Amino acid sequence: MSQLLLIDQVDYLGVFCFQTENGVNYAYASDAVFSSEHALARNMAYATTIMGAIAWCFYVLASCLRFPPPLWLLVSSVIVATCVCEGLNFKWFSSNECDFFECDLATSSRCGISACVFWFISAIMTYYVFKDSKDHEGGEGGN
């Protein structure tokens, strides 16, 4: 563990920071990695943010541009990958640090669970946009 962590004062551990019993949050040093689970969770957090931003930009552009069906399928796949990366953030709970400090679900973890669910729902809905736009493009679509 990092020398910054005073074992008797730590209340919560997170992927990027920790909180002491008096409610003060401290960020880890940028190169602080405690275990392979911690490194994986940190990398998945970055990947989730990047892929989520790409999907968000695509949705913003889709409000004023018409995209071909294969692009909708690609975005749906990116969103599924975002959902998987969001879920892999929870690999942190299997680390030695969490075994020692008895980690539990705090606010950010609960938000991560709901984000994972919403990413999955978004992927399904985006896939149906792909399917619908493909049907309309091929002349098989409805009205």
MODELLER restraints for C-alpha pairs under 7 A, 6 or more apart:
rsr = mdl.restraints
at = mdl.atoms
rsr.add(forms.Gaussian(group=physical.xy_distance, feature=features.Distance(at['CA:1:A'], at['CA:34:A']), mean=6.03, stdev=0.5))
rsr.add(forms.Gaussian(group=physical.xy_distance, feature=features.Distance(at['CA:9:A'], at['CA:20:A']), mean=5.31, stdev=0.5))
rsr.add(forms.Gaussian(group=physical.xy_distance, feature=features.Distance(at['CA:9:A'], at['CA:21:A']), mean=5.59, stdev=0.5))
rsr.add(forms.Gaussian(group=physical.xy_distance, feature=features.Distance(at['CA:10:A'], at['CA:19:A']), mean=6.05, stdev=0.5))
rsr.add(forms.Gaussian(group=physical.xy_distance, feature=features.Distance(at['CA:10:A'], at['CA:20:A']), mean=4.36, stdev=0.5))
rsr.add(forms.Gaussian(group=physical.xy_distance, feature=features.Distance(at['CA:10:A'], at['CA:21:A']), mean=5.92, stdev=0.5))
rsr.add(forms.Gaussian(group=physical.xy_distance, feature=features.Distance(at['CA:11:A'], at['CA:19:A']), mean=5.53, stdev=0.5))
rsr.add(forms.Gaussian(group=physical.xy_distance, feature=features.Distance(at['CA:11:A'], at['CA:20:A']), mean=4.82, stdev=0.5))
rsr.add(forms.Gaussian(group=physical.xy_distance, feature=features.Distance(at['CA:11:A'], at['CA:21:A']), mean=4.86, stdev=0.5))
rsr.add(forms.Gaussian(group=physical.xy_distance, feature=features.Distance(at['CA:12:A'], at['CA:18:A']), mean=5.56, stdev=0.5))
rsr.add(forms.Gaussian(group=physical.xy_distance, feature=features.Distance(at['CA:12:A'], at['CA:19:A']), mean=4.99, stdev=0.5))
rsr.add(forms.Gaussian(group=physical.xy_distance, feature=features.Distance(at['CA:12:A'], at['CA:20:A']), mean=6.78, stdev=0.5))
rsr.add(forms.Gaussian(group=physical.xy_distance, feature=features.Distance(at['CA:13:A'], at['CA:19:A']), mean=6.48, stdev=0.5))
rsr.add(forms.Gaussian(group=physical.xy_distance, feature=features.Distance(at['CA:13:A'], at['CA:103:A']), mean=6.98, stdev=0.5))
rsr.add(forms.Gaussian(group=physical.xy_distance, feature=features.Distance(at['CA:15:A'], at['CA:38:A']), mean=6.58, stdev=0.5))
rsr.add(forms.Gaussian(group=physical.xy_distance, feature=features.Distance(at['CA:15:A'], at['CA:41:A']), mean=6.67, stdev=0.5))
rsr.add(forms.Gaussian(group=physical.xy_distance, feature=features.Distance(at['CA:15:A'], at['CA:42:A']), mean=5.96, stdev=0.5))
rsr.add(forms.Gaussian(group=physical.xy_distance, feature=features.Distance(at['CA:16:A'], at['CA:27:A']), mean=6.05, stdev=0.5))
rsr.add(forms.Gaussian(group=physical.xy_distance, feature=features.Distance(at['CA:16:A'], at['CA:28:A']), mean=6.03, stdev=0.5))
rsr.add(forms.Gaussian(group=physical.xy_distance, feature=features.Distance(at['CA:17:A'], at['CA:25:A']), mean=6.73, stdev=0.5))
rsr.add(forms.Gaussian(group=physical.xy_distance, feature=features.Distance(at['CA:17:A'], at['CA:26:A']), mean=5.48, stdev=0.5))
rsr.add(forms.Gaussian(group=physical.xy_distance, feature=features.Distance(at['CA:17:A'], at['CA:27:A']), mean=4.12, stdev=0.5))
rsr.add(forms.Gaussian(group=physical.xy_distance, feature=features.Distance(at['CA:17:A'], at['CA:28:A']), mean=5.33, stdev=0.5))
rsr.add(forms.Gaussian(group=physical.xy_distance, feature=features.Distance(at['CA:18:A'], at['CA:25:A']), mean=5.73, stdev=0.5))
rsr.add(forms.Gaussian(group=physical.xy_distance, feature=features.Distance(at['CA:18:A'], at['CA:26:A']), mean=5.50, stdev=0.5))
rsr.add(forms.Gaussian(group=physical.xy_distance, feature=features.Distance(at['CA:18:A'], at['CA:27:A']), mean=6.50, stdev=0.5))
rsr.add(forms.Gaussian(group=physical.xy_distance, feature=features.Distance(at['CA:19:A'], at['CA:25:A']), mean=4.37, stdev=0.5))
rsr.add(forms.Gaussian(group=physical.xy_distance, feature=features.Distance(at['CA:19:A'], at['CA:26:A']), mean=6.24, stdev=0.5))
rsr.add(forms.Gaussian(group=physical.xy_distance, feature=features.Distance(at['CA:33:A'], at['CA:39:A']), mean=5.88, stdev=0.5))
rsr.add(forms.Gaussian(group=physical.xy_distance, feature=features.Distance(at['CA:37:A'], at['CA:91:A']), mean=5.90, stdev=0.5))
rsr.add(forms.Gaussian(group=physical.xy_distance, feature=features.Distance(at['CA:37:A'], at['CA:92:A']), mean=5.31, stdev=0.5))
rsr.add(forms.Gaussian(group=physical.xy_distance, feature=features.Distance(at['CA:37:A'], at['CA:95:A']), mean=5.63, stdev=0.5))
rsr.add(forms.Gaussian(group=physical.xy_distance, feature=features.Distance(at['CA:38:A'], at['CA:92:A']), mean=5.53, stdev=0.5))
rsr.add(forms.Gaussian(group=physical.xy_distance, feature=features.Distance(at['CA:41:A'], at['CA:88:A']), mean=6.40, stdev=0.5))
rsr.add(forms.Gaussian(group=physical.xy_distance, feature=features.Distance(at['CA:41:A'], at['CA:89:A']), mean=4.32, stdev=0.5))
rsr.add(forms.Gaussian(group=physical.xy_distance, feature=features.Distance(at['CA:41:A'], at['CA:90:A']), mean=6.88, stdev=0.5))
rsr.add(forms.Gaussian(group=physical.xy_distance, feature=features.Distance(at['CA:41:A'], at['CA:91:A']), mean=6.22, stdev=0.5))
rsr.add(forms.Gaussian(group=physical.xy_distance, feature=features.Distance(at['CA:41:A'], at['CA:92:A']), mean=5.75, stdev=0.5))
rsr.add(forms.Gaussian(group=physical.xy_distance, feature=features.Distance(at['CA:44:A'], at['CA:85:A']), mean=5.16, stdev=0.5))
rsr.add(forms.Gaussian(group=physical.xy_distance, feature=features.Distance(at['CA:44:A'], at['CA:86:A']), mean=6.68, stdev=0.5))
rsr.add(forms.Gaussian(group=physical.xy_distance, feature=features.Distance(at['CA:44:A'], at['CA:88:A']), mean=6.48, stdev=0.5))
rsr.add(forms.Gaussian(group=physical.xy_distance, feature=features.Distance(at['CA:44:A'], at['CA:89:A']), mean=5.88, stdev=0.5))
rsr.add(forms.Gaussian(group=physical.xy_distance, feature=features.Distance(at['CA:45:A'], at['CA:86:A']), mean=6.79, stdev=0.5))
rsr.add(forms.Gaussian(group=physical.xy_distance, feature=features.Distance(at['CA:45:A'], at['CA:89:A']), mean=6.35, stdev=0.5))
rsr.add(forms.Gaussian(group=physical.xy_distance, feature=features.Distance(at['CA:47:A'], at['CA:85:A']), mean=6.82, stdev=0.5))
rsr.add(forms.Gaussian(group=physical.xy_distance, feature=features.Distance(at['CA:48:A'], at['CA:82:A']), mean=5.17, stdev=0.5))
rsr.add(forms.Gaussian(group=physical.xy_distance, feature=features.Distance(at['CA:48:A'], at['CA:85:A']), mean=5.77, stdev=0.5))
rsr.add(forms.Gaussian(group=physical.xy_distance, feature=features.Distance(at['CA:48:A'], at['CA:86:A']), mean=5.97, stdev=0.5))
rsr.add(forms.Gaussian(group=physical.xy_distance, feature=features.Distance(at['CA:51:A'], at['CA:78:A']), mean=6.66, stdev=0.5))
rsr.add(forms.Gaussian(group=physical.xy_distance, feature=features.Distance(at['CA:51:A'], at['CA:82:A']), mean=6.00, stdev=0.5))
rsr.add(forms.Gaussian(group=physical.xy_distance, feature=features.Distance(at['CA:52:A'], at['CA:82:A']), mean=6.54, stdev=0.5))
rsr.add(forms.Gaussian(group=physical.xy_distance, feature=features.Distance(at['CA:55:A'], at['CA:75:A']), mean=6.47, stdev=0.5))
rsr.add(forms.Gaussian(group=physical.xy_distance, feature=features.Distance(at['CA:55:A'], at['CA:79:A']), mean=6.88, stdev=0.5))
rsr.add(forms.Gaussian(group=physical.xy_distance, feature=features.Distance(at['CA:69:A'], at['CA:130:A']), mean=5.05, stdev=0.5))
rsr.add(forms.Gaussian(group=physical.xy_distance, feature=features.Distance(at['CA:69:A'], at['CA:133:A']), mean=5.72, stdev=0.5))
rsr.add(forms.Gaussian(group=physical.xy_distance, feature=features.Distance(at['CA:69:A'], at['CA:134:A']), mean=5.44, stdev=0.5))
rsr.add(forms.Gaussian(group=physical.xy_distance, feature=features.Distance(at['CA:72:A'], at['CA:126:A']), mean=6.49, stdev=0.5))
rsr.add(forms.Gaussian(group=physical.xy_distance, feature=features.Distance(at['CA:72:A'], at['CA:127:A']), mean=6.79, stdev=0.5))
rsr.add(forms.Gaussian(group=physical.xy_distance, feature=features.Distance(at['CA:72:A'], at['CA:129:A']), mean=6.90, stdev=0.5))
rsr.add(forms.Gaussian(group=physical.xy_distance, feature=features.Distance(at['CA:72:A'], at['CA:130:A']), mean=4.95, stdev=0.5))
rsr.add(forms.Gaussian(group=physical.xy_distance, feature=features.Distance(at['CA:73:A'], at['CA:127:A']), mean=5.97, stdev=0.5))
rsr.add(forms.Gaussian(group=physical.xy_distance, feature=features.Distance(at['CA:73:A'], at['CA:130:A']), mean=5.68, stdev=0.5))
rsr.add(forms.Gaussian(group=physical.xy_distance, feature=features.Distance(at['CA:76:A'], at['CA:123:A']), mean=4.78, stdev=0.5))
rsr.add(forms.Gaussian(group=physical.xy_distance, feature=features.Distance(at['CA:76:A'], at['CA:126:A']), mean=5.39, stdev=0.5))
rsr.add(forms.Gaussian(group=physical.xy_distance, feature=features.Distance(at['CA:76:A'], at['CA:127:A']), mean=5.56, stdev=0.5))
rsr.add(forms.Gaussian(group=physical.xy_distance, feature=features.Distance(at['CA:79:A'], at['CA:119:A']), mean=6.17, stdev=0.5))
rsr.add(forms.Gaussian(group=physical.xy_distance, feature=features.Distance(at['CA:79:A'], at['CA:123:A']), mean=5.33, stdev=0.5))
rsr.add(forms.Gaussian(group=physical.xy_distance, feature=features.Distance(at['CA:80:A'], at['CA:119:A']), mean=7.00, stdev=0.5))
rsr.add(forms.Gaussian(group=physical.xy_distance, feature=features.Distance(at['CA:80:A'], at['CA:120:A']), mean=6.20, stdev=0.5))
rsr.add(forms.Gaussian(group=physical.xy_distance, feature=features.Distance(at['CA:80:A'], at['CA:123:A']), mean=5.76, stdev=0.5))
rsr.add(forms.Gaussian(group=physical.xy_distance, feature=features.Distance(at['CA:82:A'], at['CA:119:A']), mean=6.95, stdev=0.5))
rsr.add(forms.Gaussian(group=physical.xy_distance, feature=features.Distance(at['CA:83:A'], at['CA:116:A']), mean=5.07, stdev=0.5))
rsr.add(forms.Gaussian(group=physical.xy_distance, feature=features.Distance(at['CA:83:A'], at['CA:119:A']), mean=5.30, stdev=0.5))
rsr.add(forms.Gaussian(group=physical.xy_distance, feature=features.Distance(at['CA:83:A'], at['CA:120:A']), mean=5.91, stdev=0.5))
rsr.add(forms.Gaussian(group=physical.xy_distance, feature=features.Distance(at['CA:86:A'], at['CA:112:A']), mean=6.73, stdev=0.5))
rsr.add(forms.Gaussian(group=physical.xy_distance, feature=features.Distance(at['CA:86:A'], at['CA:116:A']), mean=5.77, stdev=0.5))
rsr.add(forms.Gaussian(group=physical.xy_distance, feature=features.Distance(at['CA:87:A'], at['CA:116:A']), mean=6.36, stdev=0.5))
rsr.add(forms.Gaussian(group=physical.xy_distance, feature=features.Distance(at['CA:93:A'], at['CA:103:A']), mean=6.67, stdev=0.5))
rsr.add(forms.Gaussian(group=physical.xy_distance, feature=features.Distance(at['CA:135:A'], at['CA:141:A']), mean=4.73, stdev=0.5))
